[in-house]
Amino acid sequence: MSETNRGYAQVVGIAARPTAAWRAFTEEPMLVRWYAAAARVDPHLGGTFWVRLRDGRERNAVIDVWEVGRRLRLVYFPTPGLPAPPDGAPLTEDVLFDIRPGRTLVRVLGANVPDTPEWVPEYLRLRMGWAYWLNQLKKLLETPAELAG
């Protein structure tokens, strides 16, 4: 049987400066306000990105692309409790920041999620989770105190 991978994509338009959206993904105090219960980021190319989500799950990655204010690419370490991907390809997430008139588009593009029964719950958590998390980010950054960022 041929194994395949699948991905997911979520996008949100935020009435905030791109610098505020970038900081929300790369600074620990901001990450815990909208995404994670705890976070550690070593913010540079080759650095690390670790979060403990509010449900207790952990996500641990290496920063593979670091284009300040434009693109962040995370390559995740194996997920505890799940089998290794059949093709060995790590899960990745690209976070893209696009400036539009009066807003910033933030896109999260996930890739390399194995299309196997064991991975279905994780795939759904990531796909639905990013829809929720980006909505939380939008709420945070569109409050008057955060717009100055």
C-alpha angles and dihedrals in degrees: 000000000000114000119219135189130221137200142202136218131201128176135185133182112221127191092224139096117275089240090062092050091047092050090050089062099038108037120075098219090053095046092057091053095063113005119024144029089225134007141185120188129179093195110214142075106298091018126126135256120198129170135172107211122219091257090058098255117132129218118197124184147159118237103242098172124030114180103159111237093358115057141006121183122192124196109198128219116232114296112245112240094024128093118253113267108270093235094041093239112143123233111260136191125197116199112198126190116202122184115223129171106291096351148053122235113216116196126188113196116186123193144178099038104155114245094225130119093251091058099047095093092048092047091052092046091053096043095046093034093059091050088055096041094049089051088053090050091051091051091049097047096043094059111106095245092055098045090076089065 
